[in-house]
Amino acid sequence: MEKVEYQSNRIPANPGDKLQSHAADPASSREIGRSGELANDPESADYFPRPRKKLVPFILFFLTCLSTFWVGISDWQPIQSLNIAWNQGDTTYLRQLVLTHWQQGLLYM
């Protein structure tokens, strides 16, 4: 039995056949559109670029800014500050933190 070595750009068509290279054929990795042209080709009539996603990255950026600001104003002890506010039963302590340490929160951001 013949030993077949596999490489990343070569795929055997049949187990008994020799290895065939698909790297030379650019159409093998792309879909062909209705008009017979390559569908991934920007010049093609069937090419529709995907719209950029903006909402999720914006939300993640905003939450990152909010969390770093919170860590800065709570003097690097965010859980302890939330526990104090929870035990007091109101948000007065959190308001005082924001009003007194907002500059430190901005610098940490």
C-alpha positions as CSV (number, residue, x, y, z in Angstrom):
1,M,0.0,0.0,0.0
2,E,1.3,3.4,-0.9
3,K,1.8,6.0,1.8
4,V,0.0,9.3,1.2
5,E,1.3,12.5,2.8
6,Y,-1.2,15.3,3.3
7,Q,-0.3,18.9,3.0
8,S,-2.5,21.9,3.8
9,N,-3.0,22.9,0.2
10,R,-3.3,19.5,-1.3
11,I,-6.3,17.2,-1.1
12,P,-6.5,13.7,-2.7
13,A,-9.5,13.3,-5.1
14,N,-9.7,9.6,-4.5
15,P,-7.7,7.5,-2.0
16,G,-6.0,5.6,-4.9
17,D,-5.2,8.7,-6.9
18,K,-2.1,10.9,-6.6
19,L,-2.4,14.2,-4.7
20,Q,-3.9,17.1,-6.7
21,S,-3.2,20.7,-5.9
22,H,-6.1,23.0,-5.5
23,A,-4.0,26.1,-4.8
24,A,-3.6,26.8,-8.5
25,D,-7.4,26.9,-9.1
26,P,-8.8,30.1,-7.4
27,A,-12.4,29.1,-8.4
28,S,-12.3,26.0,-6.3
29,S,-12.5,27.9,-3.1
30,R,-15.2,30.4,-4.2
31,E,-18.8,30.0,-5.0
32,I,-20.0,30.6,-8.5
33,G,-22.9,33.0,-8.9
34,R,-26.0,32.7,-11.0
35,S,-24.4,34.5,-13.9
36,G,-21.5,32.0,-13.9
37,E,-19.1,34.6,-12.4
38,L,-17.3,34.3,-9.1
39,A,-19.7,35.4,-6.3
40,N,-16.9,36.8,-4.1
41,D,-15.5,39.0,-6.8
42,P,-16.3,42.7,-6.2
43,E,-16.7,43.2,-10.0
44,S,-19.5,40.6,-10.1
45,A,-23.2,41.5,-10.2
46,D,-23.9,39.0,-7.5
47,Y,-21.5,40.6,-5.0
48,F,-23.1,42.1,-2.0
49,P,-20.6,43.3,0.7
50,R,-21.7,42.6,4.3
51,P,-22.6,45.8,6.3
52,R,-20.2,46.6,9.1
53,K,-21.4,45.8,12.5
54,K,-21.3,48.9,14.7
55,L,-23.7,48.3,17.6
56,V,-21.9,45.5,19.4
57,P,-18.4,47.1,19.4
58,F,-19.9,50.4,20.5
59,I,-21.7,48.7,23.4
60,L,-18.6,46.8,24.5
61,F,-16.5,50.0,24.3
62,F,-19.1,51.9,26.4
63,L,-19.2,49.1,29.0
64,T,-15.4,49.0,29.2
65,C,-15.3,52.8,29.8
66,L,-18.0,52.6,32.4
67,S,-16.3,49.8,34.3
68,T,-12.9,51.4,34.3
69,F,-14.5,54.7,35.5
70,W,-16.2,52.8,38.3
71,V,-13.0,51.1,39.4
72,G,-11.3,54.5,39.4
73,I,-13.9,56.3,41.5
74,S,-14.2,53.5,43.9
75,D,-10.5,53.6,44.7
76,W,-9.8,50.2,43.1
77,Q,-12.3,48.4,45.4
78,P,-15.5,48.3,43.3
79,I,-17.1,45.3,45.1
80,Q,-16.6,46.8,48.6
81,S,-18.2,50.1,47.4
82,L,-21.2,48.3,46.1
83,N,-21.5,46.3,49.4
84,I,-21.5,49.5,51.4
85,A,-24.2,51.0,49.3
86,W,-26.2,47.8,49.5
87,N,-26.0,47.7,53.3
88,Q,-27.1,51.4,53.5
89,G,-30.1,50.7,51.4
90,D,-29.8,53.7,49.1
91,T,-27.5,55.2,46.5
92,T,-26.3,58.2,48.5
93,Y,-22.8,56.6,49.0
94,L,-22.5,55.9,45.3
95,R,-23.4,59.5,44.5
96,Q,-20.8,60.7,46.9
97,L,-18.2,58.5,45.3
98,V,-18.9,59.9,41.9
99,L,-19.0,63.5,43.0
100,T,-15.8,63.3,45.0
101,H,-13.6,61.0,42.9
102,W,-14.8,61.7,39.3
103,Q,-11.4,63.1,38.4
104,Q,-9.6,60.0,39.5
105,G,-12.1,57.9,37.5
106,L,-11.4,59.9,34.4
107,L,-7.6,59.7,34.9
108,Y,-7.9,55.9,35.3
109,M,-9.9,55.6,32.0
